[in-house]
Amino acid sequence: LQNDANEDARIKNALRKYISNHIYNCRQTIVVRENRDELNRIKMLNLNKELLREAISRIVNKTSDEHGWTLYRPIPSYIMRNISGVRNKAYKQNKDLERGNEMNYERAMREVFIRGSTRLIRDDYRDWAVATLAIKDWLRLDLKRIDFTHVIPKILKTDEFVYKRVQTRLIEYMYNFIRKARFKLLHERYRHQLLWIRQKYTRDTVPDEVIIGFLERASSENHWEGNIPSFLGTKSWIFKRTIEYFRAKPNYNSPTPLNDDECMRFNLKL
């Protein structure tokens, strides 16, 4: 990129803009954190827009002077947009202190496993739970026989509603692994059928009944009840692969070339 003066300048300007935005955001966070009580007091005054801007500007200038910020000072209007959130966060923190540590812990645990605001933590928990269950064969897994008690924390078991909800979420998450395992079996065991579809149709011309019939028949043969690979996912996967991709795959079942009679066995329309 440095060999092209225009591209070099464009990239540098983009980086400068990205870095400056990051500086603004970090310093805005500092202003809010260090002046939370004052911002809450201003919020309660119900000032008009101009007076609110002046009050926040004074706080921004004071904090900027204390930290020696000359450039990239926080923008008062950005803080004005989020001042209601500042108050809400402080309110929740005060409520937590009133309820005590034990209640804080219980509420936090419920958020970790259920609420969307802690999605990353919840995902980490689900991955840990699946790893702890140590499922070896996703194809033959019967979720009704899985004991989840040792992967659900004790604090959540005291609330029957929360306990069932966490278990339901875990089961829904594990369905993804089951579908992936079944889809892997499809494109290994039924390579000839998939090749036939890929050769005969394009993504735009293939009838829905062809894909649906194939999935239904394959599911019936393998005794899959629910959680079969999706129609759209299977269709997309087939036509993103080349014909050579299917031909290069090792033979899983019959080494004989695919014929129309074999395809008809899967309710595929010729």
C-alpha positions as MATLAB code, in Angstrom:
seq = 'LQNDANEDARIKNALRKYISNHIYNCRQTIVVRENRDELNRIKMLNLNKELLREAISRIVNKTSDEHGWTLYRPIPSYIMRNISGVRNKAYKQNKDLERGNEMNYERAMREVFIRGSTRLIRDDYRDWAVATLAIKDWLRLDLKRIDFTHVIPKILKTDEFVYKRVQTRLIEYMYNFIRKARFKLLHERYRHQLLWIRQKYTRDTVPDEVIIGFLERASSENHWEGNIPSFLGTKSWIFKRTIEYFRAKPNYNSPTPLNDDECMRFNLKL';
ca = [
       0.000    0.000    0.000;
       2.913    2.355    0.599;
       3.750    2.201   -3.101;
       0.464    3.943   -3.876;
       0.417    7.458   -2.447;
      -3.378    7.727   -2.553;
      -3.948    4.381   -0.847;
      -1.245    5.113    1.710;
      -2.891    8.419    2.637;
      -6.347    6.856    2.772;
      -5.230    4.097    5.118;
      -3.401    6.530    7.387;
      -6.424    8.822    7.598;
      -8.676    5.879    8.412;
      -6.311    4.776   11.184;
      -6.116    8.295   12.592;
      -9.906    8.498   12.682;
     -10.214    5.106   14.362;
      -7.595    5.946   16.993;
      -9.063    9.379   17.708;
     -12.535    7.857   18.184;
     -11.059    5.355   20.613;
      -9.397    8.177   22.573;
     -12.676   10.100   22.706;
     -14.540    7.035   23.989;
     -11.950    6.239   26.666;
     -11.849    9.805   27.951;
     -15.623   10.069   27.908;
     -15.746    6.968   30.099;
     -13.296    8.586   32.532;
     -15.397   11.757   32.724;
     -18.545    9.758   33.468;
     -16.852    7.521   36.029;
     -15.200   10.350   37.957;
     -18.256   12.623   37.943;
     -21.113   10.167   38.263;
     -22.680   11.828   41.314;
     -22.517   15.274   39.741;
     -24.031   13.993   36.502;
     -26.838   12.356   38.443;
     -27.518   15.620   40.259;
     -27.636   17.499   36.947;
     -29.994   14.918   35.512;
     -32.412   15.419   38.410;
     -32.586   19.180   37.747;
     -34.427   18.614   34.443;
     -32.533   21.433   32.731;
     -33.281   22.495   29.187;
     -30.913   21.471   26.414;
     -28.705   24.576   26.488;
     -28.284   24.664   30.261;
     -27.622   20.927   30.301;
     -24.925   21.344   27.656;
     -23.272   24.154   29.637;
     -23.288   22.134   32.858;
     -21.764   19.087   31.189;
     -19.211   21.262   29.367;
     -17.996   22.592   32.716;
     -17.553   19.051   33.997;
     -15.718   18.016   30.822;
     -13.389   21.038   30.964;
     -12.672   20.519   34.662;
     -11.824   16.838   34.203;
      -9.793   17.548   31.051;
      -7.723   20.170   32.883;
      -7.106   17.770   35.763;
      -5.771   15.132   33.361;
      -3.939   17.594   31.129;
      -5.988   16.851   28.019;
      -5.529   19.568   25.419;
      -6.550   17.634   22.326;
      -9.294   15.021   22.012;
     -11.373   16.372   24.869;
     -14.642   14.469   25.383;
     -17.605   15.868   23.477;
     -20.384   17.103   25.819;
     -23.178   16.170   23.405;
     -22.108   12.506   23.511;
     -22.384   12.499   27.290;
     -25.776   14.228   27.045;
     -27.118   11.351   24.958;
     -26.125    8.771   27.537;
     -26.785   10.633   30.766;
     -29.965    8.657   31.440;
     -27.901    5.480   31.290;
     -25.443    6.991   33.763;
     -28.213    7.475   36.266;
     -29.644    3.995   35.708;
     -26.277    2.353   36.279;
     -25.723    4.276   39.517;
     -29.236    3.375   40.653;
     -28.587   -0.334   40.069;
     -25.283   -0.158   41.939;
     -26.968    1.437   44.963;
     -29.710   -1.191   44.869;
     -27.084   -3.924   44.838;
     -25.466   -2.489   47.959;
     -28.811   -2.378   49.734;
     -29.616   -6.013   48.907;
     -26.339   -7.384   50.259;
     -23.586   -9.593   48.835;
     -25.570  -12.834   48.845;
     -28.412  -11.356   46.807;
     -25.901   -9.700   44.469;
     -24.329  -13.067   43.820;
     -27.658  -14.728   43.122;
     -28.743  -11.965   40.726;
     -25.392  -12.028   38.953;
     -25.547  -15.796   38.525;
     -29.002  -15.548   37.012;
     -27.777  -12.918   34.574;
     -24.803  -15.065   33.595;
     -26.970  -18.002   32.600;
     -30.091  -16.337   31.262;
     -29.950  -12.655   30.420;
     -28.621  -11.463   27.083;
     -26.572   -8.689   28.680;
     -23.928  -11.240   29.666;
     -23.819  -13.176   26.427;
     -20.058  -13.799   26.379;
     -20.053  -15.158   29.920;
     -23.072  -17.319   29.159;
     -21.376  -18.719   26.053;
     -18.271  -19.559   28.094;
     -20.445  -21.414   30.590;
     -22.219  -23.412   27.890;
     -18.913  -24.420   26.315;
     -17.618  -25.480   29.722;
     -20.806  -27.446   30.449;
     -20.635  -29.316   27.138;
     -16.950  -30.100   27.674;
     -17.685  -31.346   31.208;
     -20.486  -33.621   29.997;
     -17.880  -35.192   27.665;
     -20.264  -36.328   24.943;
     -18.467  -38.799   22.671;
     -21.147  -39.716   20.147;
     -23.405  -36.847   19.112;
     -25.153  -38.987   16.492;
     -26.607  -41.412   19.031;
     -27.069  -38.949   21.876;
     -30.386  -39.059   23.742;
     -30.713  -35.745   25.567;
     -33.529  -37.113   27.731;
     -31.006  -39.358   29.468;
     -28.415  -36.656   30.151;
     -27.961  -35.656   33.800;
     -27.299  -31.912   33.963;
     -27.226  -31.600   37.757;
     -23.422  -31.536   38.068;
     -22.977  -28.762   35.482;
     -25.641  -26.403   36.866;
     -24.472  -24.411   39.928;
     -26.161  -25.135   43.238;
     -27.418  -21.573   43.616;
     -29.562  -21.972   40.497;
     -31.069  -25.267   41.595;
     -32.896  -23.559   44.461;
     -35.142  -21.795   41.963;
     -37.056  -24.413   39.967;
     -37.970  -21.971   37.193;
     -34.384  -20.797   36.705;
     -33.068  -24.366   36.911;
     -35.398  -25.576   34.158;
     -34.668  -22.557   32.023;
     -30.911  -23.043   32.219;
     -31.319  -26.736   31.402;
     -33.532  -25.860   28.425;
     -30.948  -23.403   27.129;
     -28.234  -26.029   27.453;
     -30.314  -28.555   25.527;
     -31.004  -26.028   22.769;
     -27.281  -25.324   22.559;
     -26.451  -29.029   22.347;
     -28.918  -29.468   19.494;
     -26.456  -27.455   17.387;
     -23.776  -30.100   17.906;
     -26.244  -32.859   17.044;
     -27.242  -31.134   13.800;
     -23.591  -30.582   12.877;
     -22.775  -34.250   13.463;
     -25.749  -35.349   11.368;
     -24.845  -32.973    8.579;
     -21.304  -34.338    8.557;
     -22.743  -37.832    8.197;
     -24.920  -36.658    5.304;
     -22.090  -35.339    3.182;
     -19.971  -38.416    3.923;
     -22.504  -41.228    3.565;
     -24.628  -39.700    0.806;
     -21.891  -38.191   -1.314;
     -23.291  -39.704   -4.520;
     -26.723  -38.219   -3.980;
     -25.270  -34.790   -3.263;
     -23.069  -35.057   -6.356;
     -26.106  -35.904   -8.469;
     -27.949  -32.817   -7.220;
     -24.888  -30.663   -7.824;
     -24.476  -31.971  -11.388;
     -28.122  -31.769  -12.411;
     -29.156  -28.401  -10.931;
     -27.952  -24.965  -10.002;
     -28.837  -23.075   -6.850;
     -31.578  -21.210   -8.740;
     -33.088  -24.170  -10.598;
     -33.104  -26.909   -7.969;
     -36.695  -27.634   -6.792;
     -37.234  -27.433   -3.049;
     -38.752  -30.924   -3.155;
     -35.404  -32.374   -4.219;
     -33.569  -31.147   -1.125;
     -36.508  -31.770    1.203;
     -37.062  -35.287   -0.128;
     -33.396  -36.108    0.297;
     -33.333  -34.848    3.897;
     -36.543  -36.653    4.840;
     -35.432  -39.978    3.395;
     -31.951  -39.755    4.899;
     -33.450  -38.837    8.276;
     -35.834  -41.787    8.078;
     -33.035  -44.218    7.244;
     -30.958  -43.002   10.192;
     -33.941  -42.813   12.586;
     -33.549  -39.110   13.273;
     -36.518  -37.600   15.053;
     -36.284  -33.836   14.822;
     -33.152  -31.705   14.617;
     -32.375  -32.764   11.073;
     -30.015  -30.585    9.030;
     -31.817  -27.498    7.779;
     -33.130  -27.179    4.229;
     -31.488  -23.795    3.577;
     -28.189  -24.812    5.163;
     -27.998  -28.007    3.105;
     -28.913  -26.241   -0.125;
     -26.365  -23.498    0.453;
     -23.652  -26.014    1.322;
     -24.225  -28.139   -1.806;
     -23.948  -25.299   -4.290;
     -20.977  -23.664   -2.616;
     -18.986  -26.821   -3.405;
     -17.671  -27.754   -6.818;
     -18.391  -31.015   -8.608;
     -14.719  -31.910   -8.198;
     -15.091  -31.518   -4.435;
     -17.657  -34.328   -4.272;
     -15.726  -36.537   -6.684;
     -12.552  -36.174   -4.648;
     -14.216  -37.348   -1.448;
     -13.371  -40.930   -0.401;
     -16.076  -43.516   -0.983;
     -18.023  -44.031    2.230;
     -20.631  -46.475    0.999;
     -21.045  -47.731   -2.558;
     -18.134  -47.139   -4.969;
     -20.456  -47.435   -7.958;
     -21.413  -44.307   -9.899;
     -24.708  -42.695   -9.036;
     -27.659  -43.510  -11.285;
     -31.173  -42.120  -11.554;
     -32.772  -45.154   -9.869;
     -30.662  -44.596   -6.792;
     -31.657  -40.952   -6.730;
     -35.329  -41.842   -7.022;
     -34.927  -43.850   -3.840;
     -34.451  -40.491   -2.123;
     -37.560  -38.973   -3.702;
     -35.405  -36.849   -5.977;
     -37.260  -35.562   -9.028;
     -35.440  -36.103  -12.292;
];
